[in-house]
Amino acid sequence: MFRESLWSLIQYLTAALLLVVLGIHILTHIPPFVETYHEGLSLESVRTNYRELGWVLLILLYVALFHGLNGIRGLAHEIIRNTRILTIVNTALVLLFIILAAYGTYTIMKWA
């Protein structure tokens, strides 16, 4: 029981962190950080944001991935009762996290 409530607490904490980091990310694309919204989406502005705020994108990537995959894990634990299948699901989600995080990190670092 404690273990599942701990995962729920982690889910709430990642949701709050996701809101903060997503807010920072969105704020970099609106005035007063840029003159107009369209300027914020220009290639030069995006490249500058990648160079200066690439760490925000990395945190956003990791937190969003963890939050989403942890939500899928929570659903699987409510639906599936077989521990062997749950172990397979957990392993698959960890591998999926590693693969997607590596690909996302590569993409962000390529532009930064």
VEXFI-794781 format. One record per residue (C-alpha): y, z, x; residue in three letters. Coordinates in steps of 0.05 Angstrom, whole numbers. Each point is the difference from the previous one (the first is absolute). Last residue first. Example, Ala and Ser with C-alpha at 12.3 -4.5 7.8 and 13.67 -1.06 7.14 Angstrom:
<recs>
+--------+--------+--------+--------+
!      v !      w !      u ! residu !
+--------+--------+--------+--------+
!    -21 !    143 !    273 !    SER !
!    -69 !     13 !    -27 !    ALA !
+--------+--------+--------+--------+
</recs>
This chain:
<recs>
+--------+--------+--------+--------+
!      v !      w !      u ! residu !
+--------+--------+--------+--------+
!    462 !   -576 !    452 !    ALA !
!    -27 !    -63 !    -32 !    TRP !
!    -69 !      2 !     33 !    LYS !
!      0 !     76 !     -7 !    MET !
!      4 !     -5 !    -76 !    ILE !
!    -57 !    -51 !     -4 !    THR !
!    -45 !     36 !     49 !    TYR !
!     12 !     66 !    -36 !    THR !
!    -17 !    -32 !    -66 !    GLY !
!    -65 !    -30 !     28 !    TYR !
!    -20 !     66 !     32 !    ALA !
!     18 !     40 !    -63 !    ALA !
!    -40 !    -49 !    -43 !    LEU !
!    -62 !      4 !     44 !    ILE !
!      3 !     76 !      9 !    ILE !
!     13 !     14 !    -73 !    PHE !
!    -57 !    -47 !    -21 !    LEU !
!    -46 !     36 !     48 !    LEU !
!     19 !     67 !    -30 !    VAL !
!     -9 !    -28 !    -70 !    LEU !
!    -68 !    -28 !     16 !    ALA !
!    -22 !     66 !     30 !    THR !
!     23 !     38 !    -62 !    ASN !
!    -35 !    -50 !    -46 !    VAL !
!    -64 !      4 !     40 !    ILE !
!      2 !     76 !     -1 !    THR !
!     14 !     -1 !    -74 !    LEU !
!    -61 !    -45 !    -10 !    ILE !
!    -44 !     50 !     36 !    ARG !
!     31 !     58 !    -38 !    THR !
!    -18 !    -30 !    -68 !    ASN !
!     50 !     27 !    -52 !    ARG !
!     45 !    -61 !     -6 !    ILE !
!     58 !     -2 !    -50 !    ILE !
!     43 !     59 !     20 !    GLU !
!    -14 !     -9 !     75 !    HIS !
!     15 !    -74 !     -5 !    ALA !
!     67 !     14 !    -33 !    LEU !
!     19 !     48 !     55 !    GLY !
!    -20 !    -51 !     53 !    ARG !
!     42 !    -53 !    -33 !    ILE !
!     59 !     49 !      1 !    GLY !
!    -14 !     15 !     73 !    ASN !
!      1 !    -75 !     14 !    LEU !
!     69 !     -7 !    -32 !    GLY !
!     31 !     62 !     32 !    HIS !
!    -30 !    -17 !     69 !    PHE !
!     24 !    -71 !     -2 !    LEU !
!     69 !     19 !    -26 !    ALA !
!      7 !     54 !     53 !    VAL !
!    -23 !    -45 !     57 !    TYR !
!     43 !    -60 !    -20 !    LEU !
!     62 !     41 !    -16 !    LEU !
!     -6 !     37 !     67 !    ILE !
!     -6 !    -67 !     35 !    LEU !
!     59 !    -29 !    -39 !    LEU !
!     43 !     60 !     17 !    VAL !
!    -20 !     -7 !     74 !    TRP !
!     24 !    -72 !     -1 !    GLY !
!     70 !     24 !    -16 !    LEU !
!     42 !    -27 !     57 !    GLU !
!    -39 !    -62 !     21 !    ARG !
!    -28 !    -15 !    -69 !    TYR !
!     68 !     12 !    -32 !    ASN !
!     32 !    -48 !     49 !    THR !
!    -52 !    -53 !    -15 !    ARG !
!     12 !      9 !    -75 !    VAL !
!     75 !     -6 !      9 !    SER !
!     -8 !    -63 !     42 !    GLU !
!    -47 !    -32 !    -50 !    LEU !
!     46 !     14 !    -60 !    SER !
!    -25 !     50 !    -51 !    LEU !
!     57 !     50 !     10 !    GLY !
!     50 !    -57 !     -1 !    GLU !
!    -26 !    -18 !    -70 !    HIS !
!     13 !     72 !    -23 !    TYR !
!     72 !     -4 !     25 !    THR !
!     40 !     31 !     57 !    GLU !
!    -58 !     38 !     31 !    VAL !
!    -10 !     75 !     13 !    PHE !
!     54 !     17 !    -52 !    PRO !
!    -31 !    -36 !    -39 !    PRO !
!    -74 !    -14 !    -12 !    ILE !
!    -59 !    -20 !     43 !    HIS !
!     -5 !     62 !     44 !    THR !
!     -1 !     44 !    -62 !    LEU !
!    -67 !    -30 !    -21 !    ILE !
!    -36 !     23 !     63 !    HIS !
!     31 !     69 !     -2 !    ILE !
!    -21 !      7 !    -73 !    GLY !
!    -70 !    -24 !     16 !    LEU !
!     -4 !     54 !     54 !    VAL !
!     22 !     54 !    -49 !    VAL !
!    -43 !    -24 !    -58 !    LEU !
!    -61 !     -7 !     45 !    LEU !
!     10 !     71 !     26 !    LEU !
!     -2 !     26 !    -71 !    ALA !
!    -62 !    -41 !    -17 !    ALA !
!    -32 !     22 !     66 !    THR !
!     12 !     73 !    -20 !    LEU !
!    -29 !    -11 !    -70 !    TYR !
!    -63 !    -33 !     27 !    GLN !
!     -8 !     55 !     53 !    ILE !
!      4 !     52 !    -56 !    LEU !
!    -53 !    -38 !    -39 !    SER !
!    -44 !     -2 !     62 !    TRP !
!      8 !     75 !      8 !    LEU !
!    -17 !      9 !    -74 !    SER !
!    -64 !    -38 !     13 !    GLU !
!    -19 !     45 !     59 !    ARG !
!     17 !     63 !    -37 !    PHE !
!    -49 !    -18 !    -56 !    MET !
+--------+--------+--------+--------+
</recs>
